Every structure is written in structure tokens, then in C-alpha cells.
């Protein structure tokens, strides 16, 4: 007994000793007892630890319905290794002071069992997982606190058995609800309670598949916004079961969740059809409210829903948050804007916010911001420019500032907007909060109501679309009388009332005077044809044909008019020099041009009578036509009768129709022969049937390059003679090596020589340059060679004949 007292006083046995006044009465009674009463018999009993306190505990007996006190000093061994439920063996004793039975000489007995295990294992499933027991004051609240449950079927009935964490065979295994397990049934001999023991896992429950949306993607990993909780989960690209290039932001996916390095990650990721994952429910009815906090005014940039909308409801004023993705567009919102929105409720945490926010049209009329108008003039990649009604310069804008995001933006769209300084570029204004306007709402000009009459002096550039007109293109011009003074006013095709029937040169028109708001410049508006110029039909002759344009000689043979092939009514391949045509004259720039050109029968234009009594005259050209010398002012050429000595000789004008060969290039000083003809209507005399008296030169064609070529003739040293294919008579095709005859002429402007009036003489043969090359080739360059092995000798052994050969004369009869 003395040893027991020493154990009690040992610091190793007494832990966290309390003051004597606060100690348990059972301890005090035990300490005051000098000795324990011995048991009536020496038999030892078995039991299990039911309760453990600071320095003592209680044991539940197996052989009897008794609960015995024991002190830690009566345990032989390390008391720290004892836990509730351990089987122990002890000797029964009694407290001398109180006479109550107590346990002494307590030892742990692993062989002691108060349970009977079943012979066979049973299979079932986990319905509740076991957890760590949480005791209060060292005692388990209820014998089954923290226990799990397994269920099994027997004879059609379902039974539930408890189990603890110690009943799992593998201490590292965690059983989850739904896991298939096998176990033994243990029956408590004391009270008949049944519990599952030695549980082993048969088949784990497959973890539930989670869903979400890919919200971020990096080089080799990304994040998924989960649909079950408000959080994002990490994933690696290797966990995606398909080609990672097919996965993009916003894709719906499903995945499993695993814990790696104490962090949850998504694994076994698969794509889902679009629209499978739904985070929120959006209300059908739209609500109206006022912006009380914008995203830009929110100082806490990390707050995802930084904006606020105040809305009046039946329950009073309610504020709804919104984020940067809740606008129907990316246009700028300002404080006090009236907006229309719908309420979105998150399924995960029931948070409500405003979404699909649209600005109300009446918001612009109720606030004090200054709105401007204009027309979209240029569109680039993601941005454009607006031509304002009240500004000279164009205003820059981003496509994101368009309020109506569903409408396709086009040039010439009329818009209304607010101008603010560009945050990214100092001193540059930009347009925001852009709203489309109906067609005709924007006007750049002020048109006076008065009407004026004028005459078209020059036509503008002919554009089918007014939007293609550029500022630097020549405008049309109208001459009119205003208060006794001749005035000029410009106009464009867009200013016409009927653009399909535009006024022509010389037409009488009615118009109003418009004034541009931003520059105060005047122009003619609402131009309408009053009287057509019926005298506008002109006649003439084709004088020159180039690649895509030409010139017409008028019927009086004293002027030429430019024309483009597109103005000819027909196939331009049918046109030839000297053809008679009918046309109208227009003025689109500083010079006149011919339009509406069509061929007329020969003899229609300016018929003439040849004066045969004067015969065929000879003379020379004293002035060429302007198509030969563009520097001269007069169009018509002059031929003089006689030679240089006759100073008083008569001179007659001539034009393209006067030439026998329309492609002849008559120059000053050329000798010609011609006849005289009189105009039937005016009686004016002019030279006709002019033919040059020239010396033709013959040579061969050296090369042909498309529409021009070169003749093997040097008019200038070191240069072959140039010719154009239009100078070949009768359209005959010439090739390198053909022999031709031609006339050499000199250009009056640049002094260069060229060939004209080409006629083909013979078919092609090898060019001269190839012939000369063949002559330069030595005979020894060809094989086989012939070599004389013996020189000839005469009868007398000499080389050849000594006497010269004499012709044979026949004998005389």
C-alpha cells in the first residue's frame, strides 16, 4: 500500500494537479484512506475503460453490471497509452472510508474480449462516414457519437450497423457514403449490441462529376469557374481528354475533383454542349433604374461588381450591383443615366445583380450633357471617324461606344454622340455614347428657300454614289444672274434632285443656295433641269485614237475635242480614223470633252464639193496639224500652192479628213499634191485628197515587242528606228525579218525619229544581224573538214598552165 501512495505522489502520475479545494471528492477520499480493503477472493476480473479524467477513470465490468473507480496510480504501465474502450484486467477491492468497490492492480489485457465476431463476412454499403469522437470533459456524449453507419440486407430486410474509425481495417483509408464494403458483425456479450468490425473496402463510390465554364487559359494550365460553388478551380492541359486546341474560353465542361498538395484540382475534363452549364436565372420582366455608381468611379477596382443601380420597387428602394460584363455593349455609362435591366440570381449563393443593361433614350433629354450630330465618314479595324455638323475636323470613336450593338455599322450612318477628351491621347476629342438616328436627321447645311435659274457651265465628276466624291475633285459650275451681276456657284452630283438624269453642259437649271454650317461656304442645292440644251448635238470626225481615248475633229475642221472610249456607244474596235460621229459636249474640268458618241453614215457631216476645174495642185506643208505639233495653238494645218519662191501663193487649211492616208504624218516642209473642195453650207475652201510626195526607204524589221517594234535602220547614230503597229497599212502583221518600206518623220516636240506609213514588201527572212553573224563564222567551225593532200600539176610538172586560157573559135567553113 505504501508503494501505491508513492505512485500517487509521483509527479509523473499527477498531471495538471489542481488546488486541494478544487479536487474531485473521490480523489480526496482515496488519499485519506491509508489502505484498501482486500477483496473477498483472489480472482481477477475483466472490463473496459469507460471514462478517463485528469488522474482517474472508470471501468465497466464484463462479468457484472458494475462501474468501478480506479486511480491512474493503480495502472501498471504508461497511462498515456490507455484510451476509452481498451480491455483491462483488474482486482476488485474496496475503499476503507466509504466501503465502495474500486479496481486496483489494473493491467491492459488485449486478449480480453467482450464481443463475439461472426464467422462469415457480410457485404453492404456505407451510408454515413465515421468521424473523430469529440468528448466533453473526457466522456463521450452518447456511446455512438462520431460513429458511422453501414447497411446490409438480410431476408429482405435492411439493417444498419454502427462503426468507428478504429473498425476500419486500413487506418489510412477514408470511407465515403456509397462505398461498397465487407465486414464482420460483433455482438456485445454484455448487452447484445451489434457493431460492424474489421471493415474492408470492396468498391469505392465514383466521385460526383462537377460542371463549370473555362474562365482563364494560360500557357499550360487554366481555371474553371465551378457551377456548384462560387470559386474557381485549377486544371492542367494534360487533364483534358481531347485536343487542347479545341478548348476555348467560355466552353462548358465537366470534371472530377482531386486534392493534390492540399489543393483541389480538376481532372478528367470533358467538353459539354453549349448551354449545359447555367450559373444564374434571369428574370423575364425588365426593370428601370438610375445609375448611382459607375465602374470607373469605383475606387475598389478589385470588387467584381463595382457598379450600382438604384431601383424603385413595391418594397421600397433597392440597389442592384453590376459588373463590366453586364452591359449590353461597352459604351460609357454616366452617373444619373436612366437604364433598363434584368435581374440575375446566382444559383450557387442566391446573389442578385443587374444584367443586360441598356440606356434609355429619354436619359439624354433629362441630363445636361451636350449632344452633337454627324455622319460616319470612315471605318477602320475597330474604330472610325465621324464628320460633325458643327466641327471642321473629324471625331475619332471606338466601335465599343455604339449603344446599339446589334446593328451593323456603315459609312453615311447618321448618329448622335457626346464629345469627351480621349484618355489615351491628350488634346484629342473622342465620341462616346453613340446612338443611331433616323435617315435625314442630320443636316450639314442650311438651304435658303429662294429659287434661282442658271446655266450649266461645267459638269461635276460622274460618280454613281455620292459617297465616293472627294473634296479635291472638280465640282460642277453654274452661271447665273444675281442682282444684275454674273455669279458662279459650284455643285456636286449629290446636290441633284434626279441623279439618274443629270444636267448637261448648257442646260438651264433651277436651284437653291445652301450654306455649310461649319465653313459658311455656299453651293447650289436641289439642282433641277428646267430646259435641256437642244443645240448641244455636235458632229465631227475621228482624228486620233490612242489606247483608251482619242480626239474628234469638229465639223468646221478648226477644233478638236477629247473623248474617252467609255463614252462611245458601240464597240471601239469598229472606230477608225476619219469616221463620222455625232456627240454632245460637256465640261467636267478645265477642258471640254465629248459624251454620247455614236457613228453616223458617211457623207452626213460637212459634205463638200471638189473643184475639179482647179485640177491637182502641188505644194508644201507650211503648218502641220496640232496632232503632229502639240505646241501650236491652231488645230488645222496649212498647205501652200507652189514652192518656196512663190511668196504670194494661196494657202488652204486641211484636217484629218483631208488626208488620203489618215495615218500619214505630214510635217512642215513636206511636198504634197492635193485638190481643192468647197463646203456645201459655208462655201469655205480647203485642201482635200492630200498625198505626200516622199521618198520611201526600205529596210527589214529588226524586232517586234507588242504594239511597237524597231527597224534595222539608223536615223540617229547607234539607234534603230522606232515604229508603232498602228502605222502599218491594212493592219498587216509584221515580224522580225520582214522587208518594209516606210517614211522617216521627226517628232516636233522631242526631236526623235520614227517610221510611219509602213508597207510590207516581202515575207520574213533571217534578220541582217543573223546573216552578218553567219558570215563571220569560219569554215573550220563546221565538220567534217576537206583537206587537199596533193596539189594539181601541169604536163610539164609546173603548177597549172603557163599560158592564159584562150577561148575556142570554131573553124571557118
C-alpha positions, 0 to 999 in steps of 0.5 A, a space after each residue: 500500500 505504501 508503494 501505491 501512495 508513492 505512485 500517487 505522489 509521483 509527479 509523473 502520475 499527477 498531471 495538471 494537479 489542481 488546488 486541494 479545494 478544487 479536487 474531485 471528492 473521490 480523489 480526496 477520499 482515496 488519499 485519506 484512506 491509508 489502505 484498501 480493503 482486500 477483496 473477498 477472493 483472489 480472482 481477477 476480473 475483466 472490463 473496459 475503460 469507460 471514462 478517463 479524467 485528469 488522474 482517474 477513470 472508470 471501468 465497466 465490468 464484463 462479468 457484472 453490471 458494475 462501474 468501478 473507480 480506479 486511480 491512474 496510480 493503480 495502472 501498471 504501465 504508461 497511462 498515456 497509452 490507455 484510451 476509452 474502450 481498451 480491455 483491462 484486467 483488474 482486482 476488485 477491492 474496496 475503499 476503507 472510508 466509504 466501503 465502495 468497490 474500486 479496481 486496483 492492480 489494473 493491467 491492459 489485457 488485449 486478449 480480453 474480449 467482450 464481443 463475439 465476431 461472426 464467422 462469415 463476412 457480410 457485404 453492404 454499403 456505407 451510408 454515413 462516414 465515421 468521424 473523430 469522437 469529440 468528448 466533453 470533459 473526457 466522456 463521450 456524449 452518447 456511446 455512438 457519437 462520431 460513429 458511422 453507419 453501414 447497411 446490409 440486407 438480410 431476408 429482405 430486410 435492411 439493417 444498419 450497423 454502427 462503426 468507428 474509425 478504429 473498425 476500419 481495417 486500413 487506418 489510412 483509408 477514408 470511407 465515403 457514403 456509397 462505398 461498397 464494403 465487407 465486414 464482420 458483425 460483433 455482438 456485445 456479450 454484455 448487452 447484445 449490441 451489434 457493431 460492424 468490425 474489421 471493415 474492408 473496402 470492396 468498391 469505392 463510390 465514383 466521385 460526383 462529376 462537377 460542371 463549370 465554364 473555362 474562365 482563364 487559359 494560360 500557357 499550360 494550365 487554366 481555371 474553371 469557374 465551378 457551377 456548384 460553388 462560387 470559386 474557381 478551380 485549377 486544371 492542367 492541359 494534360 487533364 483534358 481528354 481531347 485536343 487542347 486546341 479545341 478548348 476555348 474560353 467560355 466552353 462548358 465542361 465537366 470534371 472530377 475533383 482531386 486534392 493534390 498538395 492540399 489543393 483541389 484540382 480538376 481532372 478528367 475534363 470533358 467538353 459539354 454542349 453549349 448551354 449545359 452549364 447555367 450559373 444564374 436565372 434571369 428574370 423575364 420582366 425588365 426593370 428601370 433604374 438610375 445609375 448611382 455608381 459607375 465602374 470607373 468611379 469605383 475606387 475598389 477596382 478589385 470588387 467584381 461588381 463595382 457598379 450600382 443601380 438604384 431601383 424603385 420597387 413595391 418594397 421600397 428602394 433597392 440597389 442592384 450591383 453590376 459588373 463590366 460584363 453586364 452591359 449590353 455593349 461597352 459604351 460609357 455609362 454616366 452617373 444619373 443615366 436612366 437604364 433598363 435591366 434584368 435581374 440575375 440570381 446566382 444559383 450557387 449563393 442566391 446573389 442578385 445583380 443587374 444584367 443586360 443593361 441598356 440606356 434609355 433614350 429619354 436619359 439624354 433629354 433629362 441630363 445636361 450633357 451636350 449632344 452633337 450630330 454627324 455622319 460616319 465618314 470612315 471605318 477602320 479595324 475597330 474604330 472610325 471617324 465621324 464628320 460633325 455638323 458643327 466641327 471642321 475636323 473629324 471625331 475619332 470613336 471606338 466601335 465599343 461606344 455604339 449603344 446599339 450593338 446589334 446593328 451593323 455599322 456603315 459609312 453615311 450612318 447618321 448618329 448622335 454622340 457626346 464629345 469627351 477628351 480621349 484618355 489615351 491621347 491628350 488634346 484629342 476629342 473622342 465620341 462616346 455614347 453613340 446612338 443611331 438616328 433616323 435617315 435625314 436627321 442630320 443636316 450639314 447645311 442650311 438651304 435658303 428657300 429662294 429659287 434661282 435659274 442658271 446655266 450649266 457651265 461645267 459638269 461635276 465628276 460622274 460618280 454613281 454614289 455620292 459617297 465616293 466624291 472627294 473634296 479635291 475633285 472638280 465640282 460642277 459650275 453654274 452661271 447665273 444672274 444675281 442682282 444684275 451681276 454674273 455669279 458662279 456657284 459650284 455643285 456636286 452630283 449629290 446636290 441633284 434632285 434626279 441623279 439618274 438624269 443629270 444636267 448637261 453642259 448648257 442646260 438651264 437649271 433651277 436651284 437653291 443656295 445652301 450654306 455649310 454650317 461649319 465653313 459658311 461656304 455656299 453651293 447650289 442645292 436641289 439642282 433641277 433641269 428646267 430646259 435641256 440644251 437642244 443645240 448641244 448635238 455636235 458632229 465631227 470626225 475621228 482624228 486620233 485614237 490612242 489606247 483608251 481615248 482619242 480626239 474628234 475633229 469638229 465639223 468646221 475642221 478648226 477644233 478638236 475635242 477629247 473623248 474617252 472610249 467609255 463614252 462611245 456607244 458601240 464597240 471601239 474596235 469598229 472606230 477608225 480614223 476619219 469616221 463620222 460621229 455625232 456627240 454632245 459636249 460637256 465640261 467636267 474640268 478645265 477642258 471640254 470633252 465629248 459624251 454620247 458618241 455614236 457613228 453616223 453614215 458617211 457623207 452626213 457631216 460637212 459634205 463638200 464639193 471638189 473643184 475639179 476645174 482647179 485640177 491637182 495642185 502641188 505644194 508644201 506643208 507650211 503648218 502641220 496639224 496640232 496632232 503632229 505639233 502639240 505646241 501650236 495653238 491652231 488645230 488645222 494645218 496649212 498647205 501652200 500652192 507652189 514652192 518656196 519662191 512663190 511668196 504670194 501663193 494661196 494657202 488652204 487649211 486641211 484636217 484629218 479628213 483631208 488626208 488620203 492616208 489618215 495615218 500619214 504624218 505630214 510635217 512642215 516642209 513636206 511636198 504634197 499634191 492635193 485638190 481643192 473642195 468647197 463646203 456645201 453650207 459655208 462655201 469655205 475652201 480647203 485642201 482635200 485628197 492630200 498625198 505626200 510626195 516622199 521618198 520611201 526607204 526600205 529596210 527589214 524589221 529588226 524586232 517586234 515587242 507588242 504594239 511597237 517594234 524597231 527597224 534595222 535602220 539608223 536615223 540617229 547614230 547607234 539607234 534603230 528606228 522606232 515604229 508603232 503597229 498602228 502605222 502599218 497599212 491594212 493592219 498587216 502583221 509584221 515580224 522580225 525579218 520582214 522587208 518594209 518600206 516606210 517614211 522617216 518623220 521627226 517628232 516636233 516636240 522631242 526631236 526623235 525619229 520614227 517610221 510611219 506609213 509602213 508597207 510590207 514588201 516581202 515575207 520574213 527572212 533571217 534578220 541582217 544581224 543573223 546573216 552578218 553573224 553567219 558570215 563571220 563564222 569560219 569554215 573550220 567551225 563546221 565538220 567534217 573538214 576537206 583537206 587537199 593532200 596533193 596539189 594539181 600539176 601541169 604536163 610539164 610538172 609546173 603548177 597549172 598552165 603557163 599560158 592564159 586560157 584562150 577561148 575556142 573559135 570554131 573553124 571557118 567553113 
